[in-house]
Amino acid sequence: MTKAKRWKLIFYILGVLIFAYMIYAIGIDKIWSNIKETGWWFFPIIGIWLVVYIINSFAWNTIIRDKETPKEQYPSFLKVLKVTVSGYTINYITPVVALGGEPYRILEMKDHLGAQKATSAVLSYSMMHILSHVVFWMCSIVLILILLQPAWGLAVGCIIMFAVFVFALYMLFQGYQKGMVAKTFRILGKVPILKKYIRKFNEDKLQSFQEIDKNIVNLLKNRKPAFISALGLEVLARTVSCFELFFIAKAINIDISLLDSIVLYAGSTLFSNLLFFSPMQLGTREGGLALTLKTMGYTASLGIYMGLVMRIRELFWIGIGLLLMKIKSPSQKHDPESLKVLTEMKISDVADLSPQEEGEI
């Protein structure tokens, strides 16, 4: 078994174990009672996230399909959708920082794109995903100030957060304009604890990181229509996901507008992302929902119900993601040059970049 296959197996086993623990922690009785209380609204609550994942996949597909890669090497859209859902599944269950899906996505895409382009495509999309969150939160802060007209203390906090997001936006654009991978490893190489590990990366691997940076920079400098399209699609996905809270409120006859749903979603996701160390945002989402609902004039306890329904929805899609990880795609032919790159290069110890067997994804 190759190292790539071993890592895929580890991802899968870890996912199944945490998935089982989450069901146990919530309780099957509580899950079933909330599904019954939500009624038929549970179907659109689950279904809206299929729409979100499809939009996410279109955004990533836009980044993947550059002019340099031969068209016959492009992964199919269904493959991109499959890896998108499975990647987010791993992110949901990854403790500390929800980035476990990125190595998995690289493993899945390297046979199609080559190691360097697969890595740059995954990193570019991850940066785009964060960028869309920042843009969405900035727009939401404006909505909060206009619609809620909060007390001066909260208003000042919103303005400070807006300034922080402006700085985050600047840093993300710097990453797109100048690259970030090689520079990050150089910085980490100066950290005393990490020095001995970073030194393992020889000059050839640093050159590979520079090539990855080149591909990331190329997206903004030479592929601006693709950059704008991907960003627009990701912001659209954030907006569409707000319908989930709209549907949950309707299920229990709470009159809430779509604009209120956007503000509520922005407030809750901002709070939960600030406490990023919790897998599946355990406890943080409910707190964010309760705090935002109270500010909006609703009962704070409503946040507990909403958070639980959202958690059941996540369990459903985690299950789907785990099933998709075990589905193999049809084998794909690759050009000899791409296979040569894969056999001669390794990007990291996390993702073995030797070629996989024909037909394995």
N, C-alpha and C positions, 0 to 999 in steps of 0.2 A: 504493500500500500504506500503510495507516494505521500509526502508531507502535506500536499494540498488536500488529498482525500482525507487524511487524518484530521486536519483542521475543520473540514466540512462536517465530519462526523462529530467532532467536539462541539461545534456550533449547534448541531442538531440535538445531541443528547442534553446539552445545557438548556436549550430551549424547551424541550419536553419536560425536564425536571422542574424548571421555574414555572412553566405553564401549569403543571399539576399542583405545585405549591400555591399558586395564586388562586386556583379554584378552591383548594382546601382552606386557604386563609379567608376568603370571602364567604364560603359556605354554599353548598348546592341549594339548600332550602331558600337562602336569601336571594340567590341568583334567580331561581324559579319564581319566587313571589314577586320580584321586581319586574320580571318579564311579563307576568300576568297582569300586573298593575299598569304597565306601559301599554299592553294590548297590541293591536295591529300597528301602532305607531313604531313598534320595534323594527319592523321591516324597512321603512324609510330611514330610520336611524342607522341601521347597518348598511343599507344600500347607498346612502350618500357618501360613505367612505370608499365604495368602489369607484364612484365618480371622482373623488379626490385622488385616489391612487392612479386612475387613468390619466388625469391631468398631470400629476407628478411624472408619470412615465413619458408623456409627450414632451415635458420640459427636459428630462434627461436625454431622451432620444434626439432632441434638437442639438444638445451639446455633443452627443456621440457622433452624429453624422457630419463630419468635416469632409473637405474636398480631398484631403491627403489619403484617407483610408479608402481602399477599393470597395465598391458597392457590394461585391459578393461577400465581403467580410462583415458587413453590418449585421448585428444581431437582429432578429425579427422583433417587431413591436411586442408580440406576446412574450418573448424572452425577456425583454426590458421590463414589461409589466410584472412578470413572475419574480424577477430579481428585485424589483422595487418593493413589492409587498413583503417578500422574505427578508429583505434588508431592514425594512422598518420593524419587522417582527423581532429581529435580533436587537435592534436599537431599543425597543420597548423593554426588553428584559435584561439589558446590560446594566450592571450596577455602576455607580460613580458617574461615569460620563457615557451618554447614549451614543457611542460611536462604534459599537461592535459590528454593525452592519457594513461598515466601509471595507474592512478586509475581506468580508464575505463577497461583497459586490466585485471587488478586484479579482478574486478567485474565479468568479463566474464569468467575467468578461474578458479575461486575459487571452483565452484561445481565439476570441473573435478579433480583438483589437491589438493584441500584443501587450506585453507587460507595461511598457511606459505609457501608452495611450489609455490603457484600461485604468491605470492609477490616476492619470491626469483627468480623465473623464469623471471618475468617482469623486476626486477631490474638488473638481470644478463644480460638480452638482451639489456636493455638500456645502460648499461656500455659497452657492446660489440659494440653497434652501435656507441657510442662516440669513442671507441678505434679504430674502423675501419676508422672513419673520420681522426683521428690523424695519423694513418699509411698512409692513402691515401694522406693527406696533406704533410707529410714528403717526400713521394716518388715524389709528384708533385713539391716540392721545388727543389729537385735534378734535375728534368726535366727542370724547369724554369731556373736554373743556367746554364744548359748545352745547352738548345735550344735557349733561348732568350739572354743569355750573357748580362744581364742588367747592367746599369751603377753602379758604385761602391756603391752609396748611397742605391739603391734598393737591390743590392747584399748583403750589410751588413744587411739590414732589413730582407732579406730572411734567412740569417744565424742566426740572433737573434731569428726569429720565429722558426727555426728548433730546436734551443736550448730550447725554451719554450715548444715545442712539446715533446722533450725528457723528460723534467720534467713532463709533463702531462701524458706521457706513464708510467713513474715510479709511479706516484700517482695512476693511474688506476690499475696497477699490484699490488700495495700495497692493494688496495681495494679488489682485487680478492684473495690475499694471506692471509689477516688478517681480512677481513670483514669491513663493514663501517656503517651499519645501527645503531647498538647499540651505537657505538662510536659517531656517528653524534648526536644522541639524548642526549648523555651525555654532549657533547660540547654545544648544544643548551640550555641544562638545566642550563648552567652557564651564559647565556645572560640575563641581568636584565629584559628586556621587555618580554622575552619568558618563564621565570622561572615558572610563575603560570600556564601556559598552559602545559608545559612539565611535571610538577608534577602530572598532571592528569593520566599519564601513571604509573600504579602501578608496583610492582616488577614482577608480572606474565606477564605483557605485555613486560617488558624489557627482560624477558626470551624468549618470543616469538621472539623478535628482534634478540636475540642471535642465536636462531634456524634458522632464515632467513639467518643470516651471515654465519652460518655453511653450509647451502646449497649453498651459493654463493662461499665460499672458496672451497667447494668440487668440483666445476666445473674445477678449475685450478689444484688442487692438485691430484685429483683421477680420473678425466675425461679429461685428456689432449687431446686425439684424438677428443673428442667432442668440446673442447675449440678451438683447431686449425681449425677444420672444420667450426665452426660457424664464427670465425674471417675471414677465407678465403672467405666464402660465402658473408659476409658483405662487404669486400673489393671489391669482384667481383661486388656486387650490385652497389657500388659507381662508378666503372669503366664503367659498362653498362649504367648507367644514363648519362654518357658523350655523348652517341650517340644522346641524345635529341638536344644538341647544334649543333652537326654535321648535323642532319636532318634539323634544322631551317636554318642553313647557306645554305644548298643545296637548300632549298625552294626559296631563293632569289638570287640564282646563285653566292654565295660567295664561293670561293675555299678555303676550310679549311680542314686540315688533322685531323685525329683522335687524334694524339698527341697534336695538337693545341687545340682541343676540351677538352682534359683532363686538359691542363694547364688553359684554360679559365674557365672551371667548377670549378677547384680547387681555382683559384683566386677569382671568384665571390662568391662561398660558404663560403670561409674564411672571406671575407669582411662582408657578411650578417650575419654570425654567431657571429662575433665580436659585432655586433649591435643586440643582441638576443632579445631585448625587443619589437621588432616590430612584431605584428601578421601577418603571411603570408609574413614576410620580406618586408613589404610595403616600397618601395623606396630604400631600402638598396641593393637589388639584382641588380636593374638597375645601381646603382652607382658602384657596384663591377664589373659588366660586362663592363661598359664604361671604367673604370680605367684599367682593364686587357686588353681589346681590344686595347686601346690606346698604352699601353706598348708593345703589340704584333705587332703594326704597322697598325692596322685596324682603321676604322672610329669609334670614340667613340659613335656617335649617333646610330650605329648599336645595341648597348647595350640596348637602349630603346625598339626597336622592339623585340629583343630576349627576354627581360624581360617580355614584354606584352604577347608574345606567351606562355611563360612558365607559366605565371599567369593564362591564359585561360586553359591551361592543368591542372593546379592545381584545378581550379574551377570545371572542369569535374570530377576529382577524388574525390573532396570533396563531390560533388553530389552523386557519387557512394557510397562513405563511409557512407553518411547519410542514403541512401536507405538500405545499408547492416545492419545498426544499428537496423532497424525495422524488419529485417527478423529473424525469430526464427528457431533455430536448433531443430532437433528431440530430445526428452527427452533421458536422459542417466541414467543408473542405477549406483548407487554409493554404496561402501561398508559401513556398519554401522559405522566403526571406523572413516572414513572420515567425515561422517555427524556429528558424536559426536564432533570432533574437531571444526567443523564449528559452532555448536550450543553453544560451551563453550568459544569461543575466539573472540575478536575483535582486529584488528590491528590498526585501526585509525578511527577518526571521519569522515574522508572523504569517506572511503569505508566501509559500514556496512558489517560485515563478518558473519552475520547470514545466514543460508542456504536459497536459493531462492526456490520458488515453483517448483515442478517437471515440466520440459519442458521449463522453462524460461532460457534465456541465458543472 
